[in-house]
Amino acid sequence: MRPAKLSVQTDHTTGGFEMRSKLNTMASAAAAVVGAAALARYLVRNSRCVDIAGKVVLITGGSRGLGLVLAREFASRGSRVAICARHERELEHVREEFSEQGKHVLAVTCDVGVRAEVGRMVQTVREQLGPIGILVNNAGAIVWGPRKTKIWKPSKTPCRQISGGRSMRSLPSSTK
């Protein structure tokens, strides 16, 4: 058996122009589909984003570490930032840093373990910046040392053993 011959007939007057035109049309259609898919993906992703520009953000424990990093990030995205910490000197350093960058931060001295101080701090933030839209509760304490010397009773709080009989645990909220 002989294999069938495939013959392509071209119109000599157009010189294969019709074939190129069809390929261009198919390529354009494929590009349109890819573009539409990319646009749909972009719209779906951005529909989940929250616009934080202009929102009031309160960050406890905001004078250093993760709290300070978050304060910088929220401020860079246009949020009105309030931070609190126990030590006025640390808060003053943050005020200076933000001021040098032309950004404003409301820095309030507050020990979040004392309920009355928290109430005063929240009231100050509301009066000066408006209603709080985002709260980042970053304040906390890590206590290191032998368990025998701790002044509170062991709780059911998860505890991770560290070498040398030391432990890391969160403080009970009734320490003050």
N, C-alpha and C positions, 0 to 999 in steps of 0.2 A: 504494500500500500504506500502510496505517495502522500506525503504531508500536503495539506491544503496550502495554497499560496495566499498570502495576505497582500493585498494591493491597496495602496492609498492613492486616491485620485486627487489631484490638486488642480485647481483652476489656475492655469498659467497666467491669466490676466491679473489675478490678485496676488500671486506669488506666496501662498501660504498665510496670507494675512488673516483669513477667517480662523485658522487654528490658533494663532497667537491671540487673537481677540477673545476667543473662548477661554483660553488659559488665563488671560488677564482678568476676565470676568469672574472666573472661579477663584482666583487669588484674592480679588477684591471682596468677594462674598465671604471667604474664609477669614480675611482680616477684619471684616465687619463683625463676624460672629465672635472672634477672639476679643475684639474691642468691647463688644456688648457684655461679654462675660467678665472682663476686667472691671468695667463700670459697675456691674451688679455686685461684684465682690467688694469693691470700694464702698458702695452705698450700704451694704449690709454691715460691714465692719464699722463704719462711722456711725451707723444708727445706734450702736451700742455705747458709743463714747458719750461722756458727760461733759458739758461745758462748765468748767469751774471758774472761768473769768468772772470777777466781781462777787463771787460767793465768799461769805465769811467762813474762815477755817480756824478752828481752835485746836491747838496742839499742846497737850500736857507733856511735861518733860521736854520742852522744845529748845532748851538753851545749849544743848550739846548732843553729840552722837546722832542717832537715827532721827530724833525729833528735829534737830537743827537742819539736817539734810532735807527732811520733808518740808520744813518751813521755807527753805530756799527754793525748792521745786514748786511749791504752791505759789509763792510770790512771783517766780519767773513765768508762771502761767496766768498771771493776772488776778489771783485771789487776794482778798483782804485777809491778812494773816495776823492771828493773835497767838502768842505762846505764853506758857506759864512754867515757872520753875521755883524752887525754894530759895535760891540764892540770887540776890539783887545784883551782885557783881558780875555773875555770868550773864544775866539778862542785859546788863549795860553793854557788855562786849558784843552781844548780838545786835542791840540797837545801833551801835557804832558801825558794825559791818553792813547792816542793811542801809543805813544812812549814806555811807560811802558809795554804795551802789545805786543810790537814788531811789531806794525802795522803802516803804513804810512797814513797820511791824509794831504791833501793840504787845509789849512785854510786861506781864503782870506777875508780881511775886505771889506765890500761892503754894501751900503744902496740900496736895490733894488728899492727904490722909486726915485733914481737918475739915469737916463738913461746912462749918461757918465760913472758912476761907474760900472754899469752892463756890459757895453761894455769892460771896462778894465778887469773886473773879468773873463769874458768869454774868453778873449784873453789869460790871465794868465793860466787858466785851460787848454786850448788847447795847449799852448806852453809847459807846464810842464807834462801833462798827456796824451795828444792826443785828438782826437775828442770826444765830449760828446755823449755818447750812451743813457744815461738815465738822465732825469731831474726831480727832485722832487721839486716842487715849494711850499715850506712850510712857507715862510716868510709872515708875516701879522701883523696886529695890531688890538687890541680890545680896544675900547675907552669906558670908563665908566663915567657916570656923568649925571647931569640934561641936558635935550635937549636944554634948553634956553642958556646955556653957550657955545655951540658948535660954532666954527668959520666958518663952512661950511654950505651950504644950504642943507636942507633935500633932499635926493635923492629917487629914486624908489627902492633902495636896500632893500631887505627884512629886517625887523627889529623885534626882539622879545622883547616884553615888560618884564621888570624885575621890581620887587617890588620897590616902592618909586619913581616912575616917571623916573627911569633910563632905559637906553636902551643899547643894544649891536648891533652894525652895523659895516660893513666893511668900511674902509676909502676909499673915492674916490681916484683914481689913480693920480689925479691932485693936491695933497696936497703939493707937493714940487715945 
